[in-house]
Amino acid sequence: MVLGGGTQLEEVTMKADIHPNYEVVAVTCSCGNKFETRSTLGSTLAIDVCNLCHPFYTGKQKVLDTGGRVQKFADRFGMFGTKK
């Protein structure tokens, strides 16, 4: 392979017999969802949260402003964002 600058690249191959097996794994979530993916971990995998029960993906995520942190930040540094 030759690049635009005339530089020659060598073919890169992986070393044989040093990589773990990459197999199909059955994943089970704590919510009951089951699916398959590929991994080097083993034949089964138990997870706590998946895309069906994570609040970010379900739309039930709540943004909490504990202690008025956003307002406190705006009070301290809000003057830097406005032009006078």
PDB file of N, CA, C and O in Angstrom:
ATOM      1  N   MET A   1       0.849  -1.171   0.000  1.00  0.00           N
ATOM      2  CA  MET A   1       0.000   0.000   0.000  1.00  0.00           C
ATOM      3  C   MET A   1       0.892   1.230   0.000  1.00  0.00           C
ATOM      4  O   MET A   1       1.863   1.298   0.753  1.00  0.00           O
ATOM      5  N   VAL A   2       0.569   2.187  -0.829  1.00  0.00           N
ATOM      6  CA  VAL A   2       1.340   3.418  -0.912  1.00  0.00           C
ATOM      7  C   VAL A   2       0.424   4.583  -0.591  1.00  0.00           C
ATOM      8  O   VAL A   2      -0.656   4.711  -1.168  1.00  0.00           O
ATOM      9  N   LEU A   3       0.856   5.432   0.332  1.00  0.00           N
ATOM     10  CA  LEU A   3       0.090   6.616   0.683  1.00  0.00           C
ATOM     11  C   LEU A   3       0.412   7.750  -0.279  1.00  0.00           C
ATOM     12  O   LEU A   3       1.334   7.648  -1.087  1.00  0.00           O
ATOM     13  N   GLY A   4      -0.357   8.834  -0.185  1.00  0.00           N
ATOM     14  CA  GLY A   4      -0.177   9.974  -1.080  1.00  0.00           C
ATOM     15  C   GLY A   4       1.205  10.590  -1.009  1.00  0.00           C
ATOM     16  O   GLY A   4       1.673  11.139  -2.007  1.00  0.00           O
ATOM     17  N   GLY A   5       1.873  10.522   0.120  1.00  0.00           N
ATOM     18  CA  GLY A   5       3.199  11.106   0.282  1.00  0.00           C
ATOM     19  C   GLY A   5       4.305  10.192  -0.211  1.00  0.00           C
ATOM     20  O   GLY A   5       5.480  10.525  -0.060  1.00  0.00           O
ATOM     21  N   GLY A   6       3.969   9.059  -0.792  1.00  0.00           N
ATOM     22  CA  GLY A   6       4.968   8.129  -1.285  1.00  0.00           C
ATOM     23  C   GLY A   6       5.504   7.191  -0.210  1.00  0.00           C
ATOM     24  O   GLY A   6       6.506   6.511  -0.432  1.00  0.00           O
ATOM     25  N   THR A   7       4.861   7.143   0.939  1.00  0.00           N
ATOM     26  CA  THR A   7       5.311   6.293   2.034  1.00  0.00           C
ATOM     27  C   THR A   7       4.767   4.876   1.849  1.00  0.00           C
ATOM     28  O   THR A   7       3.602   4.694   1.492  1.00  0.00           O
ATOM     29  N   GLN A   8       5.599   3.894   2.087  1.00  0.00           N
ATOM     30  CA  GLN A   8       5.212   2.493   1.950  1.00  0.00           C
ATOM     31  C   GLN A   8       4.806   1.950   3.322  1.00  0.00           C
ATOM     32  O   GLN A   8       5.542   2.127   4.292  1.00  0.00           O
ATOM     33  N   LEU A   9       3.641   1.287   3.418  1.00  0.00           N
ATOM     34  CA  LEU A   9       3.189   0.667   4.657  1.00  0.00           C
ATOM     35  C   LEU A   9       3.300  -0.838   4.552  1.00  0.00           C
ATOM     36  O   LEU A   9       3.082  -1.415   3.487  1.00  0.00           O
ATOM     37  N   GLU A  10       3.643  -1.476   5.669  1.00  0.00           N
ATOM     38  CA  GLU A  10       3.718  -2.929   5.693  1.00  0.00           C
ATOM     39  C   GLU A  10       2.385  -3.507   6.138  1.00  0.00           C
ATOM     40  O   GLU A  10       1.632  -2.859   6.865  1.00  0.00           O
ATOM     41  N   GLU A  11       2.098  -4.719   5.705  1.00  0.00           N
ATOM     42  CA  GLU A  11       0.915  -5.438   6.160  1.00  0.00           C
ATOM     43  C   GLU A  11       1.146  -5.857   7.608  1.00  0.00           C
ATOM     44  O   GLU A  11       2.208  -6.381   7.944  1.00  0.00           O
ATOM     45  N   VAL A  12       0.158  -5.629   8.462  1.00  0.00           N
ATOM     46  CA  VAL A  12       0.268  -5.988   9.871  1.00  0.00           C
ATOM     47  C   VAL A  12      -0.665  -7.164  10.130  1.00  0.00           C
ATOM     48  O   VAL A  12      -1.857  -7.094   9.829  1.00  0.00           O
ATOM     49  N   THR A  13      -0.125  -8.240  10.686  1.00  0.00           N
ATOM     50  CA  THR A  13      -0.939  -9.400  11.023  1.00  0.00           C
ATOM     51  C   THR A  13      -0.806  -9.672  12.514  1.00  0.00           C
ATOM     52  O   THR A  13       0.210  -9.347  13.129  1.00  0.00           O
ATOM     53  N   MET A  14      -1.846 -10.272  13.088  1.00  0.00           N
ATOM     54  CA  MET A  14      -1.816 -10.603  14.512  1.00  0.00           C
ATOM     55  C   MET A  14      -0.963 -11.843  14.735  1.00  0.00           C
ATOM     56  O   MET A  14      -0.853 -12.706  13.864  1.00  0.00           O
ATOM     57  N   LYS A  15      -0.366 -11.915  15.908  1.00  0.00           N
ATOM     58  CA  LYS A  15       0.407 -13.093  16.268  1.00  0.00           C
ATOM     59  C   LYS A  15      -0.538 -14.262  16.507  1.00  0.00           C
ATOM     60  O   LYS A  15      -1.646 -14.084  17.013  1.00  0.00           O
ATOM     61  N   ALA A  16      -0.100 -15.434  16.145  1.00  0.00           N
ATOM     62  CA  ALA A  16      -0.932 -16.631  16.287  1.00  0.00           C
ATOM     63  C   ALA A  16      -0.850 -17.185  17.704  1.00  0.00           C
ATOM     64  O   ALA A  16       0.195 -17.102  18.349  1.00  0.00           O
ATOM     65  N   ASP A  17      -1.946 -17.745  18.180  1.00  0.00           N
ATOM     66  CA  ASP A  17      -2.031 -18.505  19.429  1.00  0.00           C
ATOM     67  C   ASP A  17      -1.756 -17.697  20.705  1.00  0.00           C
ATOM     68  O   ASP A  17      -1.386 -18.284  21.722  1.00  0.00           O
ATOM     69  N   ILE A  18      -1.925 -16.374  20.683  1.00  0.00           N
ATOM     70  CA  ILE A  18      -1.755 -15.608  21.918  1.00  0.00           C
ATOM     71  C   ILE A  18      -3.039 -14.883  22.315  1.00  0.00           C
ATOM     72  O   ILE A  18      -3.110 -14.319  23.407  1.00  0.00           O
ATOM     73  N   HIS A  19      -4.044 -14.886  21.459  1.00  0.00           N
ATOM     74  CA  HIS A  19      -5.279 -14.155  21.713  1.00  0.00           C
ATOM     75  C   HIS A  19      -6.351 -15.081  22.290  1.00  0.00           C
ATOM     76  O   HIS A  19      -6.442 -16.243  21.895  1.00  0.00           O
ATOM     77  N   PRO A  20      -7.164 -14.572  23.224  1.00  0.00           N
ATOM     78  CA  PRO A  20      -8.241 -15.408  23.782  1.00  0.00           C
ATOM     79  C   PRO A  20      -9.333 -15.660  22.744  1.00  0.00           C
ATOM     80  O   PRO A  20      -9.468 -14.912  21.776  1.00  0.00           O
ATOM     81  N   ASN A  21     -10.104 -16.715  22.956  1.00  0.00           N
ATOM     82  CA  ASN A  21     -11.198 -17.040  22.040  1.00  0.00           C
ATOM     83  C   ASN A  21     -12.310 -16.007  22.172  1.00  0.00           C
ATOM     84  O   ASN A  21     -12.689 -15.639  23.283  1.00  0.00           O
ATOM     85  N   TYR A  22     -12.821 -15.550  21.066  1.00  0.00           N
ATOM     86  CA  TYR A  22     -13.882 -14.550  20.997  1.00  0.00           C
ATOM     87  C   TYR A  22     -15.147 -15.287  20.605  1.00  0.00           C
ATOM     88  O   TYR A  22     -15.354 -15.603  19.433  1.00  0.00           O
ATOM     89  N   GLU A  23     -16.007 -15.566  21.602  1.00  0.00           N
ATOM     90  CA  GLU A  23     -17.153 -16.442  21.382  1.00  0.00           C
ATOM     91  C   GLU A  23     -18.471 -15.731  21.646  1.00  0.00           C
ATOM     92  O   GLU A  23     -18.499 -14.649  22.232  1.00  0.00           O
ATOM     93  N   VAL A  24     -19.561 -16.350  21.207  1.00  0.00           N
ATOM     94  CA  VAL A  24     -20.905 -15.837  21.473  1.00  0.00           C
ATOM     95  C   VAL A  24     -21.237 -16.094  22.942  1.00  0.00           C
ATOM     96  O   VAL A  24     -21.027 -17.194  23.453  1.00  0.00           O
ATOM     97  N   VAL A  25     -21.760 -15.056  23.619  1.00  0.00           N
ATOM     98  CA  VAL A  25     -22.056 -15.124  25.048  1.00  0.00           C
ATOM     99  C   VAL A  25     -23.527 -14.794  25.266  1.00  0.00           C
ATOM    100  O   VAL A  25     -24.044 -13.843  24.680  1.00  0.00           O
ATOM    101  N   ALA A  26     -24.205 -15.576  26.109  1.00  0.00           N
ATOM    102  CA  ALA A  26     -25.590 -15.299  26.488  1.00  0.00           C
ATOM    103  C   ALA A  26     -25.575 -14.345  27.675  1.00  0.00           C
ATOM    104  O   ALA A  26     -25.020 -14.662  28.727  1.00  0.00           O
ATOM    105  N   VAL A  27     -26.190 -13.168  27.501  1.00  0.00           N
ATOM    106  CA  VAL A  27     -26.217 -12.139  28.538  1.00  0.00           C
ATOM    107  C   VAL A  27     -27.610 -12.097  29.149  1.00  0.00           C
ATOM    108  O   VAL A  27     -28.608 -12.074  28.428  1.00  0.00           O
ATOM    109  N   THR A  28     -27.679 -12.086  30.490  1.00  0.00           N
ATOM    110  CA  THR A  28     -28.946 -11.993  31.209  1.00  0.00           C
ATOM    111  C   THR A  28     -28.890 -10.785  32.132  1.00  0.00           C
ATOM    112  O   THR A  28     -27.984 -10.660  32.956  1.00  0.00           O
ATOM    113  N   CYS A  29     -29.875  -9.893  31.984  1.00  0.00           N
ATOM    114  CA  CYS A  29     -29.953  -8.697  32.818  1.00  0.00           C
ATOM    115  C   CYS A  29     -30.802  -8.991  34.052  1.00  0.00           C
ATOM    116  O   CYS A  29     -31.588  -9.938  34.054  1.00  0.00           O
ATOM    117  N   SER A  30     -30.647  -8.190  35.090  1.00  0.00           N
ATOM    118  CA  SER A  30     -31.437  -8.376  36.306  1.00  0.00           C
ATOM    119  C   SER A  30     -32.917  -8.077  36.074  1.00  0.00           C
ATOM    120  O   SER A  30     -33.760  -8.506  36.862  1.00  0.00           O
ATOM    121  N   CYS A  31     -33.249  -7.340  34.997  1.00  0.00           N
ATOM    122  CA  CYS A  31     -34.654  -7.054  34.686  1.00  0.00           C
ATOM    123  C   CYS A  31     -35.312  -8.204  33.926  1.00  0.00           C
ATOM    124  O   CYS A  31     -36.524  -8.185  33.711  1.00  0.00           O
ATOM    125  N   GLY A  32     -34.527  -9.205  33.515  1.00  0.00           N
ATOM    126  CA  GLY A  32     -35.067 -10.358  32.805  1.00  0.00           C
ATOM    127  C   GLY A  32     -34.764 -10.364  31.319  1.00  0.00           C
ATOM    128  O   GLY A  32     -35.014 -11.365  30.648  1.00  0.00           O
ATOM    129  N   ASN A  33     -34.236  -9.279  30.791  1.00  0.00           N
ATOM    130  CA  ASN A  33     -33.891  -9.202  29.373  1.00  0.00           C
ATOM    131  C   ASN A  33     -32.725 -10.143  29.071  1.00  0.00           C
ATOM    132  O   ASN A  33     -31.758 -10.211  29.829  1.00  0.00           O
ATOM    133  N   LYS A  34     -32.829 -10.867  27.958  1.00  0.00           N
ATOM    134  CA  LYS A  34     -31.770 -11.779  27.533  1.00  0.00           C
ATOM    135  C   LYS A  34     -31.390 -11.452  26.101  1.00  0.00           C
ATOM    136  O   LYS A  34     -32.252 -11.198  25.260  1.00  0.00           O
ATOM    137  N   PHE A  35     -30.085 -11.462  25.829  1.00  0.00           N
ATOM    138  CA  PHE A  35     -29.602 -11.241  24.472  1.00  0.00           C
ATOM    139  C   PHE A  35     -28.230 -11.881  24.334  1.00  0.00           C
ATOM    140  O   PHE A  35     -27.639 -12.332  25.314  1.00  0.00           O
ATOM    141  N   GLU A  36     -27.736 -11.914  23.110  1.00  0.00           N
ATOM    142  CA  GLU A  36     -26.429 -12.501  22.844  1.00  0.00           C
ATOM    143  C   GLU A  36     -25.490 -11.433  22.323  1.00  0.00           C
ATOM    144  O   GLU A  36     -25.896 -10.516  21.608  1.00  0.00           O
ATOM    145  N   THR A  37     -24.238 -11.569  22.691  1.00  0.00           N
ATOM    146  CA  THR A  37     -23.185 -10.704  22.185  1.00  0.00           C
ATOM    147  C   THR A  37     -21.924 -11.546  22.068  1.00  0.00           C
ATOM    148  O   THR A  37     -21.961 -12.758  22.281  1.00  0.00           O
ATOM    149  N   ARG A  38     -20.832 -10.921  21.736  1.00  0.00           N
ATOM    150  CA  ARG A  38     -19.572 -11.657  21.631  1.00  0.00           C
ATOM    151  C   ARG A  38     -18.609 -11.141  22.684  1.00  0.00           C
ATOM    152  O   ARG A  38     -18.541  -9.939  22.942  1.00  0.00           O
ATOM    153  N   SER A  39     -17.858 -12.065  23.295  1.00  0.00           N
ATOM    154  CA  SER A  39     -16.943 -11.692  24.361  1.00  0.00           C
ATOM    155  C   SER A  39     -15.899 -12.780  24.555  1.00  0.00           C
ATOM    156  O   SER A  39     -16.033 -13.894  24.049  1.00  0.00           O
ATOM    157  N   THR A  40     -14.867 -12.436  25.293  1.00  0.00           N
ATOM    158  CA  THR A  40     -13.846 -13.415  25.659  1.00  0.00           C
ATOM    159  C   THR A  40     -14.050 -13.918  27.083  1.00  0.00           C
ATOM    160  O   THR A  40     -13.231 -14.689  27.582  1.00  0.00           O
ATOM    161  N   LEU A  41     -15.129 -13.496  27.750  1.00  0.00           N
ATOM    162  CA  LEU A  41     -15.348 -13.817  29.163  1.00  0.00           C
ATOM    163  C   LEU A  41     -15.797 -15.242  29.420  1.00  0.00           C
ATOM    164  O   LEU A  41     -15.398 -15.827  30.427  1.00  0.00           O
ATOM    165  N   GLY A  42     -16.592 -15.813  28.572  1.00  0.00           N
ATOM    166  CA  GLY A  42     -17.090 -17.160  28.814  1.00  0.00           C
ATOM    167  C   GLY A  42     -18.403 -17.372  28.103  1.00  0.00           C
ATOM    168  O   GLY A  42     -18.692 -16.699  27.114  1.00  0.00           O
ATOM    169  N   SER A  43     -19.208 -18.308  28.597  1.00  0.00           N
ATOM    170  CA  SER A  43     -20.441 -18.646  27.889  1.00  0.00           C
ATOM    171  C   SER A  43     -21.653 -17.879  28.392  1.00  0.00           C
ATOM    172  O   SER A  43     -22.599 -17.673  27.633  1.00  0.00           O
ATOM    173  N   THR A  44     -21.654 -17.442  29.671  1.00  0.00           N
ATOM    174  CA  THR A  44     -22.786 -16.680  30.205  1.00  0.00           C
ATOM    175  C   THR A  44     -22.272 -15.447  30.932  1.00  0.00           C
ATOM    176  O   THR A  44     -21.148 -15.420  31.432  1.00  0.00           O
ATOM    177  N   LEU A  45     -23.125 -14.425  30.978  1.00  0.00           N
ATOM    178  CA  LEU A  45     -22.761 -13.173  31.625  1.00  0.00           C
ATOM    179  C   LEU A  45     -24.010 -12.589  32.262  1.00  0.00           C
ATOM    180  O   LEU A  45     -25.039 -12.458  31.599  1.00  0.00           O
ATOM    181  N   ALA A  46     -23.933 -12.237  33.539  1.00  0.00           N
ATOM    182  CA  ALA A  46     -25.053 -11.615  34.250  1.00  0.00           C
ATOM    183  C   ALA A  46     -24.719 -10.141  34.473  1.00  0.00           C
ATOM    184  O   ALA A  46     -23.660  -9.808  35.005  1.00  0.00           O
ATOM    185  N   ILE A  47     -25.643  -9.256  34.057  1.00  0.00           N
ATOM    186  CA  ILE A  47     -25.422  -7.821  34.217  1.00  0.00           C
ATOM    187  C   ILE A  47     -26.542  -7.216  35.051  1.00  0.00           C
ATOM    188  O   ILE A  47     -27.618  -7.805  35.162  1.00  0.00           O
ATOM    189  N   ASP A  48     -26.305  -6.056  35.633  1.00  0.00           N
ATOM    190  CA  ASP A  48     -27.290  -5.383  36.477  1.00  0.00           C
ATOM    191  C   ASP A  48     -28.219  -4.485  35.677  1.00  0.00           C
ATOM    192  O   ASP A  48     -29.405  -4.386  35.993  1.00  0.00           O
ATOM    193  N   VAL A  49     -27.696  -3.825  34.641  1.00  0.00           N
ATOM    194  CA  VAL A  49     -28.472  -2.838  33.889  1.00  0.00           C
ATOM    195  C   VAL A  49     -28.239  -3.049  32.400  1.00  0.00           C
ATOM    196  O   VAL A  49     -27.109  -3.264  31.961  1.00  0.00           O
ATOM    197  N   CYS A  50     -29.333  -2.983  31.621  1.00  0.00           N
ATOM    198  CA  CYS A  50     -29.226  -3.079  30.166  1.00  0.00           C
ATOM    199  C   CYS A  50     -29.949  -1.887  29.542  1.00  0.00           C
ATOM    200  O   CYS A  50     -30.410  -0.995  30.253  1.00  0.00           O
ATOM    201  N   ASN A  51     -30.046  -1.873  28.224  1.00  0.00           N
ATOM    202  CA  ASN A  51     -30.696  -0.751  27.543  1.00  0.00           C
ATOM    203  C   ASN A  51     -32.201  -0.707  27.771  1.00  0.00           C
ATOM    204  O   ASN A  51     -32.813   0.337  27.547  1.00  0.00           O
ATOM    205  N   LEU A  52     -32.815  -1.795  28.207  1.00  0.00           N
ATOM    206  CA  LEU A  52     -34.258  -1.793  28.454  1.00  0.00           C
ATOM    207  C   LEU A  52     -34.625  -1.277  29.841  1.00  0.00           C
ATOM    208  O   LEU A  52     -35.762  -0.858  30.057  1.00  0.00           O
ATOM    209  N   CYS A  53     -33.686  -1.299  30.782  1.00  0.00           N
ATOM    210  CA  CYS A  53     -34.019  -0.854  32.138  1.00  0.00           C
ATOM    211  C   CYS A  53     -33.190   0.334  32.617  1.00  0.00           C
ATOM    212  O   CYS A  53     -33.463   0.859  33.697  1.00  0.00           O
ATOM    213  N   HIS A  54     -32.190   0.778  31.859  1.00  0.00           N
ATOM    214  CA  HIS A  54     -31.386   1.923  32.274  1.00  0.00           C
ATOM    215  C   HIS A  54     -32.188   3.208  32.095  1.00  0.00           C
ATOM    216  O   HIS A  54     -32.782   3.409  31.035  1.00  0.00           O
ATOM    217  N   PRO A  55     -32.224   4.084  33.100  1.00  0.00           N
ATOM    218  CA  PRO A  55     -33.036   5.307  33.024  1.00  0.00           C
ATOM    219  C   PRO A  55     -32.706   6.204  31.837  1.00  0.00           C
ATOM    220  O   PRO A  55     -33.595   6.887  31.328  1.00  0.00           O
ATOM    221  N   PHE A  56     -31.469   6.224  31.384  1.00  0.00           N
ATOM    222  CA  PHE A  56     -31.114   7.065  30.240  1.00  0.00           C
ATOM    223  C   PHE A  56     -31.833   6.610  28.974  1.00  0.00           C
ATOM    224  O   PHE A  56     -32.302   7.441  28.196  1.00  0.00           O
ATOM    225  N   TYR A  57     -31.923   5.313  28.766  1.00  0.00           N
ATOM    226  CA  TYR A  57     -32.545   4.781  27.559  1.00  0.00           C
ATOM    227  C   TYR A  57     -34.059   4.682  27.661  1.00  0.00           C
ATOM    228  O   TYR A  57     -34.740   4.674  26.636  1.00  0.00           O
ATOM    229  N   THR A  58     -34.601   4.606  28.864  1.00  0.00           N
ATOM    230  CA  THR A  58     -36.051   4.486  29.022  1.00  0.00           C
ATOM    231  C   THR A  58     -36.742   5.839  29.054  1.00  0.00           C
ATOM    232  O   THR A  58     -37.968   5.902  28.974  1.00  0.00           O
ATOM    233  N   GLY A  59     -35.981   6.925  29.168  1.00  0.00           N
ATOM    234  CA  GLY A  59     -36.570   8.259  29.220  1.00  0.00           C
ATOM    235  C   GLY A  59     -37.044   8.648  30.603  1.00  0.00           C
ATOM    236  O   GLY A  59     -37.715   9.668  30.755  1.00  0.00           O
ATOM    237  N   LYS A  60     -36.718   7.874  31.602  1.00  0.00           N
ATOM    238  CA  LYS A  60     -37.148   8.161  32.973  1.00  0.00           C
ATOM    239  C   LYS A  60     -36.018   8.756  33.805  1.00  0.00           C
ATOM    240  O   LYS A  60     -36.070   8.762  35.035  1.00  0.00           O
ATOM    241  N   GLN A  61     -34.998   9.256  33.116  1.00  0.00           N
ATOM    242  CA  GLN A  61     -33.868   9.846  33.812  1.00  0.00           C
ATOM    243  C   GLN A  61     -34.277  11.175  34.434  1.00  0.00           C
ATOM    244  O   GLN A  61     -34.957  11.984  33.803  1.00  0.00           O
ATOM    245  N   LYS A  62     -33.861  11.388  35.663  1.00  0.00           N
ATOM    246  CA  LYS A  62     -34.168  12.624  36.366  1.00  0.00           C
ATOM    247  C   LYS A  62     -32.877  13.400  36.577  1.00  0.00           C
ATOM    248  O   LYS A  62     -31.877  12.846  37.032  1.00  0.00           O
ATOM    249  N   VAL A  63     -32.908  14.670  36.247  1.00  0.00           N
ATOM    250  CA  VAL A  63     -31.768  15.531  36.491  1.00  0.00           C
ATOM    251  C   VAL A  63     -32.042  16.262  37.794  1.00  0.00           C
ATOM    252  O   VAL A  63     -32.993  17.037  37.896  1.00  0.00           O
ATOM    253  N   LEU A  64     -31.211  16.013  38.775  1.00  0.00           N
ATOM    254  CA  LEU A  64     -31.413  16.598  40.094  1.00  0.00           C
ATOM    255  C   LEU A  64     -30.395  17.700  40.336  1.00  0.00           C
ATOM    256  O   LEU A  64     -29.203  17.520  40.086  1.00  0.00           O
ATOM    257  N   ASP A  65     -30.859  18.820  40.816  1.00  0.00           N
ATOM    258  CA  ASP A  65     -29.984  19.907  41.216  1.00  0.00           C
ATOM    259  C   ASP A  65     -29.996  19.944  42.735  1.00  0.00           C
ATOM    260  O   ASP A  65     -30.773  20.676  43.347  1.00  0.00           O
ATOM    261  N   THR A  66     -29.129  19.147  43.329  1.00  0.00           N
ATOM    262  CA  THR A  66     -29.129  19.054  44.784  1.00  0.00           C
ATOM    263  C   THR A  66     -28.424  20.264  45.375  1.00  0.00           C
ATOM    264  O   THR A  66     -27.271  20.549  45.054  1.00  0.00           O
ATOM    265  N   GLY A  67     -29.121  20.951  46.222  1.00  0.00           N
ATOM    266  CA  GLY A  67     -28.529  22.081  46.925  1.00  0.00           C
ATOM    267  C   GLY A  67     -28.346  23.317  46.074  1.00  0.00           C
ATOM    268  O   GLY A  67     -27.583  24.205  46.456  1.00  0.00           O
ATOM    269  N   GLY A  68     -29.020  23.415  44.925  1.00  0.00           N
ATOM    270  CA  GLY A  68     -28.901  24.611  44.091  1.00  0.00           C
ATOM    271  C   GLY A  68     -27.519  24.797  43.499  1.00  0.00           C
ATOM    272  O   GLY A  68     -27.055  25.929  43.370  1.00  0.00           O
ATOM    273  N   ARG A  69     -26.856  23.723  43.138  1.00  0.00           N
ATOM    274  CA  ARG A  69     -25.489  23.811  42.625  1.00  0.00           C
ATOM    275  C   ARG A  69     -25.402  24.603  41.330  1.00  0.00           C
ATOM    276  O   ARG A  69     -24.449  25.354  41.119  1.00  0.00           O
ATOM    277  N   VAL A  70     -26.390  24.438  40.466  1.00  0.00           N
ATOM    278  CA  VAL A  70     -26.369  25.170  39.199  1.00  0.00           C
ATOM    279  C   VAL A  70     -26.500  26.662  39.463  1.00  0.00           C
ATOM    280  O   VAL A  70     -25.772  27.462  38.875  1.00  0.00           O
ATOM    281  N   GLN A  71     -27.408  27.038  40.331  1.00  0.00           N
ATOM    282  CA  GLN A  71     -27.596  28.453  40.651  1.00  0.00           C
ATOM    283  C   GLN A  71     -26.365  29.020  41.355  1.00  0.00           C
ATOM    284  O   GLN A  71     -25.976  30.160  41.103  1.00  0.00           O
ATOM    285  N   LYS A  72     -25.761  28.242  42.222  1.00  0.00           N
ATOM    286  CA  LYS A  72     -24.558  28.679  42.926  1.00  0.00           C
ATOM    287  C   LYS A  72     -23.421  28.924  41.934  1.00  0.00           C
ATOM    288  O   LYS A  72     -22.685  29.903  42.056  1.00  0.00           O
ATOM    289  N   PHE A  73     -23.281  28.032  40.953  1.00  0.00           N
ATOM    290  CA  PHE A  73     -22.259  28.198  39.928  1.00  0.00           C
ATOM    291  C   PHE A  73     -22.541  29.442  39.090  1.00  0.00           C
ATOM    292  O   PHE A  73     -21.633  30.220  38.797  1.00  0.00           O
ATOM    293  N   ALA A  74     -23.806  29.624  38.705  1.00  0.00           N
ATOM    294  CA  ALA A  74     -24.175  30.793  37.905  1.00  0.00           C
ATOM    295  C   ALA A  74     -23.930  32.084  38.677  1.00  0.00           C
ATOM    296  O   ALA A  74     -23.503  33.081  38.094  1.00  0.00           O
ATOM    297  N   ASP A  75     -24.193  32.076  39.966  1.00  0.00           N
ATOM    298  CA  ASP A  75     -23.953  33.266  40.785  1.00  0.00           C
ATOM    299  C   ASP A  75     -22.471  33.607  40.857  1.00  0.00           C
ATOM    300  O   ASP A  75     -22.097  34.779  40.820  1.00  0.00           O
ATOM    301  N   ARG A  76     -21.638  32.593  40.958  1.00  0.00           N
ATOM    302  CA  ARG A  76     -20.199  32.834  41.100  1.00  0.00           C
ATOM    303  C   ARG A  76     -19.523  33.168  39.778  1.00  0.00           C
ATOM    304  O   ARG A  76     -18.662  34.046  39.728  1.00  0.00           O
ATOM    305  N   PHE A  77     -19.907  32.473  38.700  1.00  0.00           N
ATOM    306  CA  PHE A  77     -19.177  32.600  37.449  1.00  0.00           C
ATOM    307  C   PHE A  77     -20.025  33.103  36.293  1.00  0.00           C
ATOM    308  O   PHE A  77     -19.548  33.141  35.159  1.00  0.00           O
ATOM    309  N   GLY A  78     -21.251  33.485  36.544  1.00  0.00           N
ATOM    310  CA  GLY A  78     -22.140  33.939  35.481  1.00  0.00           C
ATOM    311  C   GLY A  78     -21.687  35.219  34.818  1.00  0.00           C
ATOM    312  O   GLY A  78     -22.019  35.469  33.660  1.00  0.00           O
ATOM    313  N   MET A  79     -20.928  36.041  35.540  1.00  0.00           N
ATOM    314  CA  MET A  79     -20.485  37.322  34.990  1.00  0.00           C
ATOM    315  C   MET A  79     -19.502  37.143  33.837  1.00  0.00           C
ATOM    316  O   MET A  79     -19.356  38.047  33.015  1.00  0.00           O
ATOM    317  N   PHE A  80     -18.826  36.002  33.757  1.00  0.00           N
ATOM    318  CA  PHE A  80     -17.850  35.782  32.700  1.00  0.00           C
ATOM    319  C   PHE A  80     -18.507  35.483  31.358  1.00  0.00           C
ATOM    320  O   PHE A  80     -17.871  35.638  30.316  1.00  0.00           O
ATOM    321  N   GLY A  81     -19.752  35.061  31.365  1.00  0.00           N
ATOM    322  CA  GLY A  81     -20.437  34.706  30.128  1.00  0.00           C
ATOM    323  C   GLY A  81     -21.198  35.847  29.489  1.00  0.00           C
ATOM    324  O   GLY A  81     -21.660  35.708  28.357  1.00  0.00           O
ATOM    325  N   THR A  82     -21.346  36.976  30.175  1.00  0.00           N
ATOM    326  CA  THR A  82     -22.122  38.093  29.632  1.00  0.00           C
ATOM    327  C   THR A  82     -21.206  39.226  29.215  1.00  0.00           C
ATOM    328  O   THR A  82     -20.213  39.525  29.878  1.00  0.00           O
ATOM    329  N   LYS A  83     -21.562  39.853  28.099  1.00  0.00           N
ATOM    330  CA  LYS A  83     -20.807  41.016  27.626  1.00  0.00           C
ATOM    331  C   LYS A  83     -21.523  42.271  28.081  1.00  0.00           C
ATOM    332  O   LYS A  83     -22.747  42.361  27.992  1.00  0.00           O
ATOM    333  N   LYS A  84     -20.769  43.232  28.566  1.00  0.00           N
ATOM    334  CA  LYS A  84     -21.355  44.490  29.047  1.00  0.00           C
ATOM    335  C   LYS A  84     -20.993  45.634  28.143  1.00  0.00           C
ATOM    336  O   LYS A  84     -21.398  46.770  28.392  1.00  0.00           O
TER     337      LYS A  84
END
